[in-house]
């Protein structure tokens, strides 16, 4: 649910004309209310799903997932931040 709320927040400031493409996630049906935002995020490289062809729309969003999405939206070069994590509950990589 948290992923979906983040998607709605982010997509509220983005142009909606780019949302017409098909989703490749098997667990995101075309009639789902979140189909277009998920498709947009995937096509633009902001989100890649959880494994293979799954998006897992009902999975809890972790802090790492949320920060990764924000970094991708901002165009951050993730390679500059290898092994720099200061959070004790997050792996260094």
N, C-alpha and C positions, 0 to 999 in steps of 0.2 A: 504494500500500500504506500509505503514511504517513497519508493521509486516512482510510482505513478503520480504522487503529489508533486515530486520534484519535476517530473516531466511537464505536468500542467503548468507549473510556475515558470519554467524555462520557456516553454512553447508559447506562453501568453505574450511574449515580447518578440517572437519570431514571425516572419511572414508565413501565412498558412497556405500559400499557393503551391508549396513544394510537397504537400502531403498526399499526393495521389498514387504513389507507387505501391506495389505489393510487398507485404512482409514475408520474410522467409522463415519466421518462427512458427513452429508447428503448434505451439500453445497460445498463439495470438490470433484468434479467428477474425475474419474481416468484419464481422458484425459486432465486435467488442468495441466499447466506447473509447478504449485506449489504443485501438489499432493504428490510427494515423499518427499520433505522437510517437509511438514505439517505432513505427516504420521510419519516420523522419530521423529520429535519434540514431537508428542503426545505419541508415543510408549515409549519414554525415559523419559516421565514425565515433559518435559520442558514447554509444553503448554497443556491446557486441553479444549480449546475452550471457547466460550462465554456463551452458555447455552444449556444444554442437548446434542443433537447431532449436534450442529452448531459450526462452526469455525469462521464464519463471515469474510471471506477473504477480503471484501471490506470495512470493518469498520476501522475507524481511531484508531491507536494505542495510548493509553494514556501513560503518564510517568509511572504510576503505573504498567501497563501491561509490559512495557519494563524492568523496574527494577525487576519485579517478574521473568521474563524469565531469565535475567542475573543471578539473585540469584540462581535459580534452576540449571542452567548450572554450576555455580561455586560450587554447593553443600552447599549453605548457610543454616543454621538452622534458618528458619524464626521465630520460637518461641522465639528466643533470642532478637528479635527486636520489640516485641509487645509494642505499645504505646510509641515508641521512635521517631516517625516522627517529623521533625522540619519544614516541609513545611506547610505553612498556608493554602494552597489550597488542601490538602490531609487529609482524615480522619485519626485519630490517630490509628485506628486498621488496 
